[in-house]
Amino acid sequence: MRDDDYKNYIVKALVGEEVSKEWMRDRYLDWMNHFLTVERFCEYYEIIDLSVGKAVINVGRLIQEEYRAEQHKKRMDVTGDY
């Protein structure tokens, strides 16, 4: 993929396209679990511009936080624990 492709995924995820949101979340989780640096993440995914790599990670993090909050709310609604 080229940097422009990553930028398109970022935009689509930010406007709520589910496929792009899931893809971004997966990239963030991959970064969390397998990479020590943004530089190595960018190298692995062939991202030229470091700022694009940081944006992929940051948007993915926001989507992951949103996902976890939704999952927590669902659990609370089911169990009635608050």
N, C-alpha and C positions, 0 to 999 in steps of 0.2 A: 504494500500500500504506500501511497505517497502522502506527504504531509497534508495536502489538500483533502484527501479522503478522510483523514483523521479529523480535520476541521469540520467537514460535513457531518461526521458522526456526532461531534460535539454539539453542533447547532441542532441537529435532529433530536438528540437526547434532551437538550434544554427545552425544546418545545413539546416534549412529551411523547415522542414516537417510541413505542414500547420495545421494538427490536433494537433500536439504538441505545435505549436506556439499559437494557439487559447486556448489550455488548460492552458498554462503558463500565458497567458494574463489574463485569467479568474481568476487564483489563485492570481495574483498580484492585480487585481481589488477587489477581495474578501478581501485580506489583507488590502487594502486602506480603504475599506468601513466598515469593521467589526471587526478589531483587533487593539488593542493599542500597542501590543508588538509582536516581532518575536517569543518570547517564547510561547505566547498563540496561535499564528498561528500554530507553530510546534505541540503543544499539541493537538489542534483540528484536524489537519491532520495526527496525529500520526507519525510525523517525529522525529526520535530519535536524530540525529545529527543536532545541531543548524546551523552549516555551510551549510548543505544541504538546510535547510529552508531559510537561507539568500540567497543562490544561486537561489532558486526557485523565490523568491521575486525580486531579482536583474535582472534576465533574463526576467522575466515577465514585469518588468518596462521598460527594453530596447525594448521589443517587443511592448509594449503599446505606447512608444514614437515614434517608427517607424510607427505604425498604425496611430497615430494622425497626423504625418507629411504627410503621404500619403493622408489621408482624407482632410487635409488642402490644399494640392496641387490640389486635384480633385476639391474642391470648387473654388479655384482660377482659374483653367482652364475653369470651367463652367461660372463663372461670369466675368472673365477677369480683376478682381481687383487684383492689386499687391501692 
